[in-house]
Amino acid sequence: MSSALEAFAAEVGAEGPVTIAGLSTRGGGVPGVRCVSAPSGLRWHQADEMTVCCGASTPVDELRAHLAVSGQTVALPGGGTVGGALAVGRSSWRRLGDGPVRDVLLQAEYVSSAGEVVKAGGPTVKNVSGFDLCRLLVGSRGALGFLGEVILRTRPLPAESRWFTTEADEPFGVFSRLYRPTSVLWDGLRVWALIEGHAADVREQSAGLDECDGPPPFPAERVAVRPSMVGAVRGAVSGRFVAEVGIGTVHLDDARALAAELTVVRDPRATELARSVKAEFDPTGRLNPGVDV
């Protein structure tokens, strides 16, 4: 265990409410509660194994800049810290090609509600047996434990990355003829596609599409619908929206404007299970008090 992790665990302690914050780009800590910060900085990068180890407070953009020197990157949303991105667990509009945020985390050393450092997962990309605690931590918003140091899966930077667009009354015609696009977006009138890979493959995939500078601006709120129902969003929303085709995430100005029958509602049984898990990991509710898992 590093001295930075030991100091972090001592700062968290074992008593009293405590919250954690990085750069506060994803909400920050709980107001009025004693706040701590995780260790930061790169520990090591094994480019041949496509893994990297860093402190949870390391800025995502700083980590990406380091990895880019070796022609690699990490599939986390830009901005904020690594720990914040993992704790919130919200994938960016690149999820179609990059996969969910939970797949990025291989190993975590986190501080429990008892103030102890706990190791979860393994440092390699290979599958391990047993309960996948790392996936449980991703998206838990620090309510189960505070991430201190993490090992992440890296990926190669694409040789070419270009955006294309075309008018489309429905999104699935364009979507179905693209092979593994990184992102496909639709606003009810136009489709945008991010195609990455070798230059020849990008040219072949983009036939019939117009190159553009990038994606459209995203509205502030987001909700989830079934991926197959994305085409029905245009008739259910009066305002502006941008839907992630193949994923089901819909960005819109007012989430209440989307018809309730389209929205994916969390199963009450899952909510109860989350509360039970929280009670096991943090019996006194001292970690990020008031924050739901």
Secondary structure as UniProt FT lines:
FT   HELIX           3..12
FT   STRAND          18..20
FT   TURN            25..26
FT   TURN            31..32
FT   STRAND          35..36
FT   STRAND          42..46
FT   TURN            47..50
FT   STRAND          51..55
FT   TURN            56..57
FT   HELIX           60..68
FT   TURN            69..71
FT   STRAND          72..73
FT   HELIX           82..88
FT   TURN            93..94
FT   HELIX           95..98
FT   HELIX           101..103
FT   STRAND          105..111
FT   TURN            113..114
FT   STRAND          117..121
FT   HELIX           133..137
FT   TURN            138..139
FT   TURN            141..142
FT   STRAND          146..153
FT   STRAND          155..156
FT   STRAND          160..167
FT   HELIX           172..177
FT   STRAND          183..186
FT   STRAND          190..197
FT   HELIX           199..205
FT   TURN            206..208
FT   STRAND          210..212
FT   STRAND          221..225
FT   HELIX           227..232
FT   TURN            234..236
FT   STRAND          241..244
FT   TURN            245..247
FT   STRAND          249..252
FT   HELIX           255..257
FT   TURN            260..262
FT   HELIX           268..281
FT   TURN            283..284
FT   TURN            289..290
//
